[in-house]
């Protein structure tokens, strides 16, 4: 028990140092409820960054006030793979994105991802869990220097979305 606490403290201190070095918010600056959820879902993970996501006016008009809409995006590394969370200030876990190997994705979802990619390289696959909804998101990079794009599919192979990769816009 004492060793578990020491390991937890070491991970927390290491993660805090990594945040300080890499930018982002510090875990101890978040609301208590958000901290508790993050700690519970990142026990063996290395926290790489925490970003505060404020919703814009359009999102506020759709049922959430600005304070309620505040979310924290937590990027972590767990067993060498990405394990990312989105948590709101009340501590609700809104989504989890875990990096997966394509070979472990359900066969129907895998087939749709491969079909959408065609001859392009499938760079990364993540399992996305939002409440009870599970889908798989693949980052695809065309061989001919085209723009990266992402596809999102359900476990049954249904295509949910296909769009230009947001990270290309940065």
C-alpha positions as CSV (number, residue, x, y, z in Angstrom):
1,X,0.0,0.0,0.0
2,X,2.8,2.4,0.9
3,X,4.6,1.6,-2.3
4,X,1.5,2.3,-4.3
5,X,1.2,5.7,-2.7
6,X,4.9,6.4,-3.4
7,X,4.5,5.3,-7.0
8,X,1.4,7.5,-7.4
9,X,3.3,10.4,-5.9
10,X,6.2,9.8,-8.2
11,X,4.0,9.7,-11.3
12,X,2.2,12.9,-10.2
13,X,5.5,14.7,-9.6
14,X,7.0,13.5,-12.9
15,X,3.8,14.5,-14.7
16,X,3.8,17.9,-13.1
17,X,7.4,18.4,-14.1
18,X,6.6,17.3,-17.7
19,X,3.7,19.8,-17.8
20,X,5.9,22.6,-16.6
21,X,8.5,21.8,-19.3
22,X,6.1,21.2,-22.1
23,X,3.5,24.0,-21.4
24,X,-0.2,23.6,-20.7
25,X,-2.0,23.8,-17.4
26,X,-0.9,22.2,-14.1
27,X,-3.2,19.5,-12.7
28,X,-3.4,21.3,-9.3
29,X,-4.8,24.4,-11.0
30,X,-8.0,22.5,-12.2
31,X,-11.3,22.3,-10.3
32,X,-11.1,19.6,-7.6
33,X,-13.8,17.4,-9.3
34,X,-11.8,17.5,-12.6
35,X,-8.6,16.7,-10.8
36,X,-10.2,13.6,-9.2
37,X,-11.5,12.3,-12.5
38,X,-8.2,12.8,-14.2
39,X,-6.2,11.1,-11.5
40,X,-8.6,8.2,-11.5
41,X,-8.2,7.7,-15.3
42,X,-4.5,8.3,-15.5
43,X,-3.1,6.3,-12.6
44,X,-0.4,4.6,-14.6
45,X,-0.1,7.2,-17.4
46,X,2.4,10.0,-17.9
47,X,0.5,13.3,-18.3
48,X,2.0,15.1,-21.3
49,X,-0.3,18.2,-21.4
50,X,-3.5,19.6,-20.1
51,X,-5.3,22.2,-22.2
52,X,-8.3,24.3,-21.2
53,X,-11.0,24.4,-23.9
54,X,-13.5,27.2,-23.7
55,X,-16.6,26.9,-25.8
56,X,-17.5,29.7,-28.1
57,X,-20.7,31.7,-28.3
58,X,-22.4,29.3,-30.7
59,X,-22.0,26.4,-28.3
60,X,-23.3,28.6,-25.4
61,X,-26.5,29.2,-27.4
62,X,-27.1,25.5,-27.7
63,X,-27.9,24.8,-24.0
64,X,-24.7,25.3,-22.1
65,X,-23.6,28.5,-20.4
66,X,-19.9,29.4,-20.8
67,X,-18.9,28.2,-17.3
68,X,-20.7,24.9,-17.8
69,X,-19.1,24.3,-21.2
70,X,-15.4,24.6,-19.9
71,X,-13.5,21.4,-20.6
72,X,-10.0,20.1,-20.1
73,X,-8.2,18.1,-22.7
74,X,-5.6,15.8,-21.1
75,X,-3.0,14.1,-23.3
76,X,-1.2,11.2,-21.7
77,X,1.0,8.3,-22.6
78,X,0.0,4.8,-21.2
79,X,2.2,1.8,-22.0
80,X,3.8,3.7,-24.9
81,X,0.5,4.7,-26.5
82,X,-1.6,7.8,-26.4
83,X,-4.5,7.8,-23.8
84,X,-6.3,11.1,-24.0
85,X,-9.3,12.4,-22.0
86,X,-11.7,15.2,-22.1
87,X,-13.1,16.2,-18.6
88,X,-15.5,19.0,-17.7
89,X,-15.0,21.2,-14.7
90,X,-17.6,19.2,-12.8
91,X,-15.4,16.1,-13.2
92,X,-17.6,14.4,-15.8
93,X,-15.5,12.2,-18.2
94,X,-16.8,13.3,-21.6
95,X,-14.5,11.2,-23.9
96,X,-11.5,8.9,-23.9
97,X,-9.3,8.3,-26.9
98,X,-6.9,5.4,-26.8
99,X,-4.4,4.6,-29.5
100,X,-4.9,1.1,-31.0
101,X,-3.2,-1.1,-33.5
102,X,-5.3,-1.4,-36.7
103,X,-5.2,-5.2,-36.4
104,X,-7.1,-5.1,-33.1
105,X,-10.0,-2.9,-34.4
106,X,-13.2,-4.9,-35.0
107,X,-13.1,-6.4,-38.5
108,X,-16.1,-4.4,-39.9
109,X,-14.7,-1.1,-38.7
110,X,-11.2,-2.1,-40.0
111,X,-12.6,-2.9,-43.4
112,X,-14.3,0.6,-43.7
113,X,-11.1,2.3,-42.5
114,X,-9.0,0.4,-45.1
115,X,-11.6,1.2,-47.9
116,X,-11.6,4.9,-47.1
117,X,-7.8,5.0,-47.0
118,X,-7.4,3.3,-50.3
119,X,-3.7,3.4,-51.1
120,X,-3.0,6.1,-48.5
121,X,-1.1,5.3,-45.3
122,X,-3.1,4.7,-42.1
123,X,-1.0,6.7,-39.7
124,X,-2.8,6.3,-36.5
125,X,-6.0,4.6,-35.1
126,X,-7.8,5.6,-31.9
127,X,-10.7,4.0,-30.1
128,X,-13.0,6.9,-29.1
129,X,-15.4,6.3,-26.2
130,X,-18.0,9.0,-25.5
131,X,-20.4,7.7,-22.8
132,X,-21.8,4.4,-24.3
133,X,-20.8,5.4,-27.9
134,X,-17.7,3.7,-29.2
135,X,-16.1,4.5,-32.5
136,X,-12.7,4.3,-34.2
137,X,-10.9,7.3,-35.7
138,X,-8.1,6.9,-38.2
139,X,-5.7,9.5,-39.4
140,X,-4.8,8.9,-43.0
141,X,-2.0,10.4,-45.0
142,X,-2.1,10.3,-48.8
143,X,1.2,9.1,-50.4
144,X,1.0,11.9,-53.1
145,X,1.5,14.8,-50.6
146,X,-2.2,15.4,-50.3
147,X,-3.7,16.7,-47.1
148,X,-4.1,14.3,-44.2
149,X,-7.7,13.4,-43.3
150,X,-9.5,11.5,-40.7
151,X,-12.3,9.0,-40.8
152,X,-14.5,7.9,-37.9
153,X,-16.4,4.6,-38.0
154,X,-18.6,2.7,-35.7
155,X,-17.8,-0.9,-34.6
156,X,-20.3,-2.2,-37.2
157,X,-18.3,-0.4,-40.0
158,X,-20.7,2.5,-40.5
159,X,-18.9,5.6,-41.6
160,X,-19.6,8.4,-39.2
161,X,-17.4,11.2,-40.6
162,X,-14.6,12.0,-43.0
163,X,-12.8,15.3,-42.9
164,X,-9.5,17.1,-43.3
165,X,-7.2,16.5,-40.3
166,X,-7.6,19.5,-37.9
167,X,-3.9,19.3,-37.0
168,X,-2.9,20.2,-40.6
169,X,-4.6,23.6,-40.0
170,X,-2.2,24.6,-37.2
